[in-house]
Amino acid sequence: MTYATDRLHEEIAYIAYHFHWSLEEILDIEHRDRRRYTEQIAGLVTRASAEG
């Protein structure tokens, strides 16, 4: 099974936007770790929004 290109680009943009990492740094991360980063970022964003 291949990972959808659109989803990969979405993850890259999300991590780059929040962590300011380069494309090369993000692509060097294993898929499961990259997914974990996106989940962690989402949690931080959600908490920050709730705190106002």
Buried (B, 14 or more C-beta within 10 A) or exposed (E): EEEEEEEBEEBBEBBBEBEEBEEEEBEEBEEEEBBEBBEEBEEEEEEEEEEE
